[in-house]
Amino acid sequence: MPASRSASRDAKPVPRSRNYIWPVVLVGLAALLAVIIAALPASIITHFLPPPLHAEDFSGSIWHGSAGKISVDSRDAGALEWRLHPAALLGLNASADLHWVKVGFVIDAAVTIGRLGFVAHAVKGGGPIEDLHDLGVAAGWRGVADVNFSELHGDFTKPLGAVGDLHVSNLASAQIADGADLGSYDLRMPGGTAGSDGTAGSDGTAGSDGNVTAQLVDTGGPLEVQTLIRYSANERTGTLSGTLRERPDAPTALRNQLDNLSQLRGRDSQGRIPVDLEFRLWP
């Protein structure tokens, strides 16, 4: 019986060039797709915006573009410039460097946007807080904010958690101490507590309970403040609890208002007035 031929001797060698043709084709297709997408106008993002967001007055391309007018729930939210990171699209997310401006308030951040929300890193900037009245800052308040958050996440209508610090200087209100300078304050958020585990999903989603805790303290000025803020993002309401006390250099108008408040709330053994307030960011 004749010996069978070895399979390895009968097989024809595959030309070396065929081993590399498909990677070259795929790279070429990817490059062609990138060129096609890069030519798309910035206005095409309107097809991907969630219902609360509206944008117009576009310029540039989808990769590097801007929208001169942004609104959230019909509230003026300023203007936005972006630079997309194409690699993030492979994970079905959008990742971009953002430059946001609302009048004199400016913020820069690196943001990843998923189906249900966003996660922002290196959120830095600031400006006059009165420029944010449309976004929930009460009318009559003035001051300069300095924003420095390592992380901020939320859905497309409200924040759900943050890690970082918000410093406000030269704070004043027409309704308090006849508009006198009330000093400077820090809002400290040591951990992202939007979910039960304090984290947000990699696709830009946040945790389940939507509760945020922050500490608000003064950094000098006529008013001594030691308070804790608890905010429920799901209900869009929060509470501020703690104590207030005037310092020796406090203006007369502020002293009089605190004396009136102490008639209702009383003072502790160190002269501090307890406070317990409820607030809402916006309807």
BAFI-3210 file (N, C-alpha, C; in Angstrom, 3 decimals, decimal comma, padded with zeros to 6 digits):
// residues 283
n [1|2|3|4|5|6|7|8|9|10|11|12|13|14|15|16|17|18|19|20|21|22|23|24|25|26|27|28|29|30|31|32|33|34|35|36|37|38|39|40|41|42|43|44|45|46|47|48|49|50|51|52|53|54|55|56|57|58|59|60|61|62|63|64|65|66|67|68|69|70|71|72|73|74|75|76|77|78|79|80|81|82|83|84|85|86|87|88|89|90|91|92|93|94|95|96|97|98|99|100|101|102|103|104|105|106|107|108|109|110|111|112|113|114|115|116|117|118|119|120|121|122|123|124|125|126|127|128|129|130|131|132|133|134|135|136|137|138|139|140|141|142|143|144|145|146|147|148|149|150|151|152|153|154|155|156|157|158|159|160|161|162|163|164|165|166|167|168|169|170|171|172|173|174|175|176|177|178|179|180|181|182|183|184|185|186|187|188|189|190|191|192|193|194|195|196|197|198|199|200|201|202|203|204|205|206|207|208|209|210|211|212|213|214|215|216|217|218|219|220|221|222|223|224|225|226|227|228|229|230|231|232|233|234|235|236|237|238|239|240|241|242|243|244|245|246|247|248|249|250|251|252|253|254|255|256|257|258|259|260|261|262|263|264|265|266|267|268|269|270|271|272|273|274|275|276|277|278|279|280|281|282|283]
n.u [000,858|000,688|002,495|000,867|000,754|002,384|000,500|001,563|003,411|001,829|000,290|-000,095|002,015|000,949|000,980|003,195|002,394|-000,382|-000,904|-000,811|-002,539|-005,208|-005,032|-003,946|-005,988|-008,035|-006,949|-006,812|-009,557|-010,438|-009,049|-010,202|-012,853|-012,471|-011,713|-014,057|-015,899|-014,675|-015,220|-017,824|-020,315|-020,397|-022,975|-024,237|-024,318|-026,676|-028,467|-027,889|-028,234|-029,620|-033,110|-033,393|-031,406|-030,437|-028,999|-027,479|-026,391|-023,887|-020,409|-017,452|-016,295|-017,499|-015,504|-013,855|-015,462|-018,011|-020,755|-022,676|-024,810|-026,280|-028,812|-030,500|-033,245|-034,681|-033,324|-030,867|-027,667|-025,180|-022,234|-020,391|-017,359|-015,679|-013,389|-013,218|-012,325|-011,437|-010,918|-012,521|-014,976|-015,004|-015,777|-018,405|-018,919|-018,724|-015,960|-014,363|-012,548|-013,634|-014,640|-016,281|-018,386|-020,109|-021,191|-019,080|-018,144|-016,101|-015,259|-013,107|-012,763|-012,304|-014,350|-016,441|-019,105|-021,972|-024,805|-026,658|-025,642|-022,883|-019,325|-016,957|-013,602|-010,803|-011,948|-011,908|-011,774|-013,805|-015,449|-017,664|-020,341|-022,847|-023,337|-024,470|-027,148|-029,269|-028,954|-029,550|-028,381|-029,275|-031,012|-029,531|-027,297|-023,742|-020,306|-017,080|-016,216|-014,073|-013,354|-012,484|-012,470|-011,749|-013,320|-016,543|-019,877|-022,990|-026,447|-028,121|-029,470|-028,942|-026,441|-024,847|-022,845|-019,586|-016,060|-013,962|-013,357|-014,967|-014,416|-015,474|-015,154|-015,397|-018,171|-021,549|-024,823|-027,774|-029,802|-028,684|-027,023|-027,108|-025,928|-023,201|-019,757|-019,373|-017,242|-015,111|-015,561|-015,464|-016,589|-016,481|-016,021|-015,368|-015,694|-017,076|-020,361|-022,574|-023,752|-024,567|-022,123|-020,493|-019,469|-019,318|-020,608|-018,576|-019,585|-020,580|-022,773|-024,450|-024,560|-027,111|-028,652|-028,244|-027,312|-025,590|-023,001|-021,590|-019,207|-019,521|-017,635|-016,300|-013,590|-012,524|-013,473|-016,444|-018,284|-018,640|-018,810|-019,961|-021,014|-023,008|-023,895|-026,459|-027,514|-030,065|-030,016|-031,917|-034,362|-033,841|-033,477|-032,108|-030,495|-029,216|-027,323|-026,069|-023,958|-023,881|-021,997|-021,246|-018,240|-015,873|-015,354|-017,586|-020,027|-022,463|-025,069|-025,117|-024,756|-027,143|-029,050|-028,329|-028,794|-031,572|-032,202|-031,261|-033,152|-035,169|-033,971|-032,143|-028,990|-025,978|-023,757|-021,410|-022,136|-023,007|-025,303|-027,773|-028,551|-030,859|-031,719|-033,692|-033,313|-033,637|-032,271|-033,141|-036,354]
n.v [-001,202|002,136|004,740|007,430|010,805|013,469|015,939|018,422|018,558|018,570|020,882|024,151|026,902|029,950|033,042|035,504|038,151|038,128|037,778|040,227|041,897|042,378|043,846|046,216|047,039|047,490|049,576|051,502|051,850|052,805|055,224|056,529|056,698|058,376|060,739|061,318|061,672|063,801|065,843|066,432|068,796|070,865|071,145|068,729|067,422|067,993|065,973|064,076|065,024|064,946|065,285|067,542|069,317|071,932|073,247|075,774|078,052|077,199|076,436|075,345|071,882|068,504|067,332|069,398|071,944|074,447|075,728|078,492|079,086|077,597|075,791|074,637|072,894|075,057|077,165|079,675|078,618|079,477|079,329|076,881|075,189|072,486|069,672|066,665|063,288|060,819|058,070|057,279|056,748|054,135|052,751|053,385|055,786|059,347|061,388|064,329|067,461|070,281|073,696|076,028|078,850|081,366|084,396|086,091|083,875|081,068|077,756|074,950|071,551|067,952|065,648|062,776|061,378|059,476|057,262|057,963|060,009|062,051|062,207|064,276|065,441|067,142|069,740|073,061|076,594|079,580|082,620|085,529|084,992|086,008|085,799|083,361|083,236|082,315|079,630|078,807|080,217|082,383|085,442|088,645|087,915|088,262|087,838|086,217|083,230|080,394|077,514|074,171|071,071|067,667|065,675|065,400|064,485|063,583|063,576|064,761|066,964|067,716|067,941|065,077|064,257|065,002|065,697|067,796|071,354|074,447|077,778|080,881|084,303|087,649|087,677|088,726|090,027|091,684|091,583|091,134|092,563|095,120|094,789|094,541|093,402|090,029|088,378|085,480|082,072|078,484|075,688|072,460|069,319|066,280|063,708|061,767|061,306|060,421|057,986|054,859|053,682|055,769|056,351|056,913|055,525|054,123|054,828|057,318|057,371|057,832|057,015|055,301|056,569|059,336|061,305|063,994|065,262|068,056|070,377|073,600|076,359|079,362|081,476|083,606|086,982|088,970|087,160|084,190|080,913|077,619|074,949|072,195|070,712|068,935|067,364|066,273|064,952|063,634|064,613|067,249|069,020|070,481|070,636|072,910|072,978|074,078|076,468|080,044|083,025|086,339|088,220|090,293|092,535|092,836|094,487|096,936|096,586|093,855|092,729|093,543|092,109|089,472|089,519|089,767|087,318|085,625|085,986|084,347|081,836|081,522|081,363|079,416|078,334|079,521|081,668|081,185|080,920|078,629|077,228|076,099|075,339|074,913|074,325|074,771|073,930|074,459|074,539]
n.w [000,000|-000,992|000,567|002,280|001,240|002,909|004,568|004,932|002,894|000,624|000,855|-000,413|-000,127|001,396|-000,151|001,093|001,028|001,252|003,929|005,042|003,810|004,702|007,218|006,153|004,443|006,327|007,844|005,872|005,278|007,750|007,864|005,667|006,572|008,755|007,470|006,058|008,174|009,470|007,782|008,268|009,267|012,273|013,197|013,049|015,444|016,676|016,223|018,083|020,605|023,922|024,975|026,912|026,143|023,918|020,988|018,916|016,280|014,992|014,259|012,493|012,512|013,153|014,626|015,639|016,797|017,441|019,369|019,402|020,993|023,703|025,395|028,332|029,256|028,231|029,377|029,270|028,571|027,783|025,652|023,709|022,991|021,391|021,226|019,807|020,788|018,757|019,297|021,435|020,365|019,598|021,811|021,943|023,185|023,643|023,755|024,795|024,785|026,418|026,187|027,882|027,943|029,618|029,435|031,463|032,738|032,715|031,824|031,616|030,625|030,563|029,078|029,178|027,482|027,796|027,199|029,166|030,700|031,914|032,551|033,925|033,981|035,509|035,843|035,524|036,165|036,205|037,367|037,445|039,684|039,309|036,650|036,317|036,874|035,304|035,531|038,071|040,247|042,793|042,266|042,795|044,233|044,381|043,413|043,020|041,527|041,869|040,300|040,842|040,191|040,428|039,516|038,090|037,765|036,166|035,022|032,072|032,945|035,549|038,200|039,672|041,332|042,749|043,028|044,609|044,780|045,361|045,339|046,538|046,370|047,774|048,278|048,120|048,816|047,865|049,707|052,166|054,859|053,723|051,231|051,738|051,596|052,193|052,564|051,962|050,801|051,009|049,227|049,846|048,482|049,210|048,186|045,479|045,615|044,256|043,776|045,440|045,781|045,425|042,901|039,359|036,320|033,637|031,223|031,479|033,137|036,277|039,794|041,772|043,859|043,905|045,809|047,328|049,342|050,954|052,380|053,628|054,358|055,847|054,733|055,982|056,822|057,618|058,606|060,331|059,298|059,509|058,025|056,747|053,701|052,203|049,339|047,207|044,169|042,664|043,582|043,318|045,401|048,401|051,660|054,050|056,866|060,018|061,645|062,322|062,916|063,816|063,255|065,079|063,409|061,873|059,802|060,885|059,866|059,245|061,783|063,012|061,529|062,160|064,896|064,881|063,734|065,720|067,671|066,906|066,539|068,572|070,424|070,834|073,521|072,743|071,307|068,728|065,991|065,201|061,997|059,543|056,526|053,562|050,093|046,506|043,397|040,658|038,978]
ca.u [000,000|001,594|002,455|000,134|001,595|002,270|-000,349|002,388|004,113|000,873|-000,283|000,613|002,291|000,187|001,890|003,414|001,686|-001,768|-000,993|-000,811|-003,426|-006,406|-004,742|-003,756|-007,309|-008,773|-006,383|-007,239|-010,970|-010,560|-008,583|-011,222|-013,992|-012,106|-011,757|-015,462|-016,514|-014,073|-015,830|-019,196|-020,421|-020,635|-024,411|-024,771|-024,484|-028,052|-029,194|-027,495|-028,440|-030,808|-034,208|-033,276|-030,378|-030,665|-027,835|-027,587|-025,302|-022,718|-019,289|-016,460|-016,665|-017,909|-014,326|-013,491|-016,502|-018,573|-022,161|-022,704|-025,937|-026,701|-029,848|-030,887|-034,627|-035,011|-032,546|-029,640|-026,499|-023,946|-021,679|-019,532|-016,409|-015,239|-012,463|-013,528|-011,296|-012,046|-010,753|-013,609|-016,147|-014,954|-016,518|-019,769|-019,010|-018,121|-014,996|-013,950|-012,099|-014,667|-014,415|-017,632|-018,405|-021,401|-020,820|-017,703|-017,834|-015,426|-014,871|-012,471|-012,878|-012,268|-015,652|-016,906|-020,564|-022,596|-026,229|-027,504|-025,034|-021,524|-018,296|-015,984|-012,376|-010,010|-012,890|-011,263|-012,181|-014,536|-015,929|-018,702|-021,460|-024,089|-023,539|-025,089|-028,519|-030,155|-028,714|-029,929|-027,863|-030,344|-030,830|-029,067|-026,006|-022,572|-019,057|-016,232|-016,016|-012,915|-013,781|-011,396|-012,978|-011,068|-014,351|-017,926|-020,713|-024,417|-027,188|-028,074|-030,272|-028,528|-025,251|-025,124|-021,747|-018,380|-014,899|-013,198|-013,512|-015,473|-014,088|-016,152|-014,620|-016,178|-019,576|-022,452|-026,210|-028,498|-030,721|-027,944|-026,095|-027,152|-025,038|-021,792|-018,917|-019,501|-016,022|-014,832|-016,078|-015,097|-017,501|-015,570|-016,689|-014,242|-015,934|-018,213|-021,346|-023,811|-024,341|-024,332|-020,705|-019,747|-018,803|-020,145|-020,276|-017,618|-020,287|-021,142|-023,933|-024,161|-025,091|-028,553|-029,417|-028,136|-027,144|-024,302|-022,719|-020,493|-018,985|-019,382|-016,979|-015,748|-012,122|-012,234|-014,510|-017,237|-019,219|-018,086|-019,767|-019,619|-022,256|-022,976|-024,939|-026,874|-028,301|-030,644|-030,126|-033,161|-035,450|-033,345|-033,587|-031,021|-030,598|-028,002|-027,440|-024,817|-024,008|-023,375|-021,643|-020,549|-016,916|-015,833|-015,328|-018,792|-020,747|-023,630|-026,257|-025,050|-024,994|-028,566|-029,788|-028,053|-029,504|-032,975|-032,273|-031,046|-034,380|-035,971|-033,244|-031,312|-027,544|-025,404|-022,900|-020,322|-022,704|-023,310|-026,717|-028,014|-029,321|-031,359|-032,418|-033,922|-033,207|-033,851|-031,414|-034,067|-037,524]
ca.v [000,000|003,296|005,667|008,674|011,989|014,382|017,120|019,623|018,598|018,866|022,229|025,217|028,037|031,180|034,159|036,329|039,427|037,977|037,848|041,623|042,729|042,815|044,988|047,428|047,444|048,036|050,885|052,419|052,152|053,657|056,568|057,119|057,043|059,546|061,914|061,615|062,216|065,105|066,851|066,698|070,070|070,779|071,121|067,365|066,922|068,196|064,704|063,187|065,681|064,512|066,263|068,811|070,182|072,498|074,007|076,426|078,963|076,319|076,689|074,291|070,519|067,676|067,043|070,626|072,891|075,243|076,136|079,808|079,215|076,349|075,949|073,447|073,118|076,415|078,157|080,046|077,946|079,992|078,824|075,722|074,740|071,130|068,885|065,261|062,252|059,771|056,708|056,966|056,285|052,682|052,268|053,937|056,986|060,546|061,989|065,598|068,578|071,307|075,071|076,552|080,267|082,037|085,783|086,114|082,631|080,179|076,461|073,966|070,210|066,772|065,052|061,580|061,393|058,206|057,299|058,501|061,081|062,457|062,269|065,300|065,457|068,377|070,843|074,245|077,885|080,414|083,910|086,150|084,077|086,608|085,368|082,042|083,335|081,469|078,222|078,474|081,127|083,315|086,835|089,538|087,465|088,627|087,265|085,610|081,816|079,685|076,122|073,197|069,741|066,568|064,852|065,880|063,644|063,814|063,305|065,938|068,044|068,070|067,262|063,941|064,028|065,749|065,663|069,008|072,536|075,676|078,921|082,122|085,466|088,899|087,316|089,765|089,937|092,925|091,379|090,866|093,603|096,231|094,501|094,595|092,242|089,012|087,591|084,372|080,791|077,265|074,548|071,329|068,056|065,340|062,438|061,707|060,501|060,375|056,658|054,202|053,380|057,004|056,388|056,999|054,507|054,519|055,358|058,617|057,265|058,057|056,004|055,147|057,368|060,743|062,160|064,667|065,928|069,011|071,237|075,021|077,075|080,652|081,572|084,952|087,965|089,376|086,123|082,855|079,930|076,197|074,298|070,986|070,720|067,644|067,638|065,134|065,278|063,074|065,525|068,597|069,836|070,287|071,270|073,493|073,020|074,423|077,632|081,337|083,951|087,512|088,497|091,644|093,601|092,754|095,762|097,073|096,014|092,395|092,436|093,706|090,992|088,267|089,653|089,438|085,869|084,943|086,040|083,197|080,565|081,443|081,191|078,421|078,903|080,269|082,764|080,789|080,778|077,456|077,457|074,889|075,871|074,027|075,075|074,039|074,528|075,033|073,678]
ca.w [000,000|-001,058|001,723|002,016|001,230|004,061|004,296|004,864|001,618|-000,432|000,999|-001,101|000,770|001,169|-000,412|002,274|000,926|001,665|005,391|005,496|003,018|005,429|008,098|005,349|003,992|007,464|008,167|004,821|005,474|008,939|007,500|004,804|007,409|009,557|006,587|005,778|009,387|009,772|006,912|008,683|009,982|013,713|013,475|013,034|016,811|017,141|016,097|019,171|021,891|024,666|024,907|027,645|025,576|022,586|020,538|017,614|015,932|014,913|013,359|012,533|012,143|014,281|015,447|016,348|016,456|018,529|019,321|020,026|021,916|024,325|026,416|029,087|029,679|027,771|030,117|028,580|029,150|027,231|024,401|023,929|021,975|021,715|020,411|020,043|020,749|017,926|019,833|022,366|019,625|019,527|022,969|021,831|023,992|023,076|024,667|024,203|025,601|026,286|026,639|028,043|028,312|029,809|029,719|031,942|033,454|031,763|032,372|030,741|031,195|029,702|029,358|028,486|027,452|027,463|026,869|030,230|031,467|031,594|033,577|033,570|034,769|035,408|035,620|036,093|035,610|037,148|036,907|038,293|039,897|038,833|035,266|036,330|037,382|034,500|035,857|039,435|041,275|043,149|041,861|043,849|044,772|043,596|043,886|041,997|041,829|041,329|040,241|040,685|040,479|039,747|038,882|038,175|036,914|036,269|033,795|031,217|033,511|036,905|038,710|040,539|042,250|042,423|043,913|044,360|045,621|044,757|046,198|046,157|047,077|047,686|048,193|048,618|048,400|048,127|050,829|053,406|055,316|052,765|050,109|052,136|051,289|053,241|052,673|051,039|051,289|050,296|049,168|049,721|048,176|049,270|047,509|044,574|046,321|043,495|043,858|046,718|045,885|045,241|041,617|038,161|035,345|032,631|030,061|031,800|033,999|037,684|040,685|041,843|044,800|043,550|046,971|047,384|050,609|050,851|053,536|053,313|055,452|055,455|054,756|056,452|056,531|058,777|059,025|060,566|058,793|059,581|057,625|055,933|052,678|051,645|048,137|046,513|042,750|042,124|043,944|043,035|046,615|049,337|052,969|054,612|058,327|060,682|062,528|061,883|063,994|063,316|063,800|065,658|062,410|061,036|059,682|061,758|059,224|059,385|063,202|063,293|060,931|062,942|066,175|064,616|063,533|067,000|068,445|066,485|066,611|069,761|070,266|071,730|074,565|072,122|070,551|067,353|065,677|064,341|060,771|058,878|055,367|052,428|048,844|045,256|042,377|039,695|038,843]
c.u [000,883|001,398|001,734|001,075|001,368|001,450|000,472|003,122|003,170|000,345|000,567|000,838|001,470|001,158|001,972|002,604|000,239|-001,938|-001,150|-001,860|-004,627|-006,118|-004,573|-005,104|-008,095|-008,263|-006,816|-008,693|-011,183|-010,132|-009,602|-012,438|-013,707|-012,166|-013,196|-016,127|-015,983|-014,682|-017,253|-019,264|-020,733|-022,111|-024,991|-024,970|-025,899|-028,864|-028,912|-027,726|-029,681|-031,854|-034,001|-032,310|-030,764|-029,455|-028,096|-026,405|-023,973|-021,644|-018,292|-017,023|-017,089|-016,720|-013,900|-014,473|-016,979|-020,043|-022,264|-023,832|-026,370|-027,805|-030,147|-032,269|-035,051|-034,307|-031,237|-028,436|-025,212|-023,552|-020,654|-018,633|-015,893|-014,189|-012,697|-012,286|-011,864|-011,975|-011,907|-014,834|-016,174|-015,699|-017,931|-020,001|-018,445|-017,210|-014,439|-013,354|-013,065|-014,184|-015,774|-017,564|-019,846|-021,114|-019,359|-017,278|-017,304|-015,007|-014,217|-012,534|-012,674|-013,482|-015,860|-018,421|-021,073|-024,074|-027,045|-026,890|-023,617|-020,620|-017,257|-014,792|-011,635|-010,897|-012,341|-011,749|-012,872|-014,967|-016,985|-019,909|-022,774|-024,356|-024,228|-026,529|-029,473|-030,051|-028,909|-029,382|-028,906|-030,009|-030,403|-027,738|-024,883|-021,339|-018,290|-015,917|-014,760|-013,226|-012,577|-011,895|-012,172|-012,065|-015,717|-018,759|-022,189|-025,139|-027,218|-028,924|-029,794|-027,236|-025,640|-023,987|-020,505|-017,298|-014,096|-013,593|-014,024|-015,215|-014,775|-015,611|-015,500|-017,662|-020,441|-023,840|-026,912|-029,400|-030,009|-026,954|-025,991|-026,172|-023,563|-021,070|-018,974|-018,285|-015,935|-015,219|-015,594|-016,237|-016,645|-016,344|-015,612|-014,455|-017,123|-019,257|-022,668|-024,503|-024,024|-022,877|-019,849|-019,062|-019,817|-019,705|-019,323|-018,287|-020,959|-022,390|-023,506|-024,805|-026,575|-029,254|-029,290|-028,027|-025,720|-024,170|-021,508|-020,404|-018,777|-018,822|-016,460|-014,223|-011,691|-013,316|-015,353|-018,119|-018,508|-019,148|-019,185|-020,893|-021,992|-024,157|-025,200|-027,834|-028,777|-030,852|-031,427|-034,347|-035,109|-033,521|-032,417|-031,308|-029,226|-028,202|-026,078|-025,000|-023,415|-022,996|-020,880|-019,174|-016,876|-015,881|-016,555|-019,482|-022,017|-024,867|-026,285|-025,312|-026,487|-029,379|-029,555|-028,727|-030,986|-033,154|-032,126|-032,279|-035,289|-035,274|-032,435|-029,837|-027,066|-024,464|-021,747|-020,842|-023,040|-024,807|-026,920|-028,860|-029,708|-032,259|-032,605|-033,906|-033,452|-033,029|-032,218|-035,210|-037,246]
c.v [001,237|004,223|006,938|009,862|012,852|015,596|018,377|019,742|018,956|020,301|023,256|026,375|029,255|032,315|035,086|037,618|039,324|038,089|039,287|042,480|043,240|043,915|046,288|047,962|048,100|049,413|051,922|052,823|053,072|055,084|057,280|057,554|058,286|060,816|062,323|062,264|063,607|066,210|067,191|068,001|069,859|070,622|069,715|066,820|067,129|066,901|063,766|063,797|065,126|065,620|067,556|069,801|070,660|073,348|074,610|077,353|078,202|076,885|075,552|072,946|069,743|067,363|068,245|071,710|073,665|075,497|077,445|080,009|077,832|076,657|074,600|073,702|074,557|077,506|078,411|079,426|078,338|079,382|077,740|075,476|073,369|070,625|067,420|064,389|061,060|058,379|056,323|056,429|054,775|052,044|052,809|055,091|058,156|061,164|063,246|066,516|069,725|072,654|075,755|077,989|080,720|083,439|085,813|084,873|081,620|078,900|075,623|072,606|069,156|065,923|063,792|061,523|060,038|058,375|058,062|059,669|061,347|062,313|063,275|065,231|066,773|069,563|072,096|075,510|078,724|081,716|084,467|085,224|084,683|086,252|084,012|082,075|082,441|079,997|077,909|079,360|082,204|084,749|087,681|089,144|087,833|087,988|086,674|084,178|081,301|078,196|075,212|071,828|068,702|065,664|065,475|065,003|063,892|063,320|064,617|067,092|068,490|067,357|066,142|063,650|064,765|065,478|066,916|070,147|073,702|076,811|080,163|083,255|086,686|088,623|088,414|089,515|091,235|092,815|091,192|091,989|094,748|096,040|094,538|093,308|091,264|088,120|086,483|083,044|079,645|076,262|073,333|070,031|066,975|064,045|062,525|060,775|060,421|059,035|056,022|053,839|054,611|057,115|056,563|055,941|055,030|055,086|056,687|058,537|057,479|056,972|056,126|056,154|058,869|061,680|062,700|065,366|066,833|069,829|072,665|075,744|078,411|080,588|082,979|085,921|088,216|088,270|084,787|081,820|078,530|075,425|073,048|071,026|069,298|067,923|066,335|065,511|064,758|063,984|066,982|069,537|069,523|070,969|071,778|073,608|073,303|075,638|078,864|082,160|085,127|087,631|089,947|092,763|093,583|094,105|095,759|096,427|094,497|091,993|092,517|092,545|089,700|088,330|089,318|087,937|085,117|084,996|084,854|081,866|080,400|081,313|080,106|079,110|079,713|081,392|082,437|080,563|079,559|077,835|076,113|075,347|074,795|074,857|074,136|074,717|075,200|074,054|072,499]
c.w [000,000|000,140|001,341|002,066|002,484|003,680|004,145|003,546|000,491|-000,372|000,287|-000,148|000,378|000,924|000,788|002,241|001,384|003,174|005,887|004,790|003,808|006,446|007,327|004,869|005,126|007,854|007,135|004,964|006,672|008,636|006,622|005,604|008,247|008,721|006,313|006,981|009,699|008,935|007,319|009,468|011,462|014,040|013,523|014,445|017,329|017,089|017,270|020,547|022,586|024,697|025,698|027,005|024,182|022,238|019,168|017,423|015,879|013,989|013,513|012,126|013,383|015,189|016,277|015,932|017,663|018,276|020,095|021,007|022,382|025,329|027,049|029,664|029,411|028,563|029,385|029,288|028,456|025,900|024,708|022,717|022,370|020,731|020,751|020,001|019,986|018,538|020,749|021,648|019,489|020,690|023,040|022,806|023,202|024,128|024,024|025,256|025,347|026,828|026,656|028,538|028,487|030,341|030,172|032,683|032,442|032,472|031,271|031,419|030,121|030,060|028,527|028,613|027,002|027,180|027,901|030,990|031,050|032,811|033,101|034,524|034,536|035,061|036,311|035,396|036,658|036,511|037,837|038,448|039,424|037,369|035,173|036,843|036,607|034,877|037,333|040,526|041,538|042,740|043,059|044,450|043,813|044,223|042,725|042,422|041,165|041,436|040,029|041,136|039,720|039,040|039,113|037,256|037,175|035,039|033,014|031,732|034,886|037,277|039,655|041,516|041,810|043,452|043,620|045,267|044,783|045,745|045,658|047,014|046,846|047,509|048,796|048,073|048,762|049,347|052,168|053,669|054,319|051,613|050,437|051,755|052,465|053,354|051,639|051,669|050,399|050,376|048,857|049,551|048,104|048,520|046,598|045,129|045,575|043,574|045,184|046,904|045,637|043,898|040,508|037,184|034,290|031,397|030,352|032,636|035,440|038,507|040,892|042,749|044,576|044,726|047,029|048,735|050,442|052,133|053,051|054,524|054,935|055,496|055,173|056,038|057,755|059,343|059,157|060,213|058,921|059,258|056,798|054,975|052,215|050,504|047,506|045,054|042,154|042,397|043,653|044,219|047,538|050,658|053,384|056,109|058,938|061,568|061,848|063,099|063,397|063,975|064,290|064,624|061,502|060,963|060,522|061,161|059,358|060,836|063,527|062,732|061,708|064,316|066,004|064,424|064,847|067,898|068,117|066,751|067,887|069,408|071,223|072,721|074,002|071,215|069,115|067,180|064,785|063,129|060,171|057,734|054,311|051,151|047,664|044,177|041,283|039,484|037,925]
res [m|p|a|s|r|s|a|s|r|d|a|k|p|v|p|r|s|r|n|y|i|w|p|v|v|l|v|g|l|a|a|l|l|a|v|i|i|a|a|l|p|a|s|i|i|t|h|f|l|p|p|p|l|h|a|e|d|f|s|g|s|i|w|h|g|s|a|g|k|i|s|v|d|s|r|d|a|g|a|l|e|w|r|l|h|p|a|a|l|l|g|l|n|a|s|a|d|l|h|w|v|k|v|g|f|v|i|d|a|a|v|t|i|g|r|l|g|f|v|a|h|a|v|k|g|g|g|p|i|e|d|l|h|d|l|g|v|a|a|g|w|r|g|v|a|d|v|n|f|s|e|l|h|g|d|f|t|k|p|l|g|a|v|g|d|l|h|v|s|n|l|a|s|a|q|i|a|d|g|a|d|l|g|s|y|d|l|r|m|p|g|g|t|a|g|s|d|g|t|a|g|s|d|g|t|a|g|s|d|g|n|v|t|a|q|l|v|d|t|g|g|p|l|e|v|q|t|l|i|r|y|s|a|n|e|r|t|g|t|l|s|g|t|l|r|e|r|p|d|a|p|t|a|l|r|n|q|l|d|n|l|s|q|l|r|g|r|d|s|q|g|r|i|p|v|d|l|e|f|r|l|w|p]
***
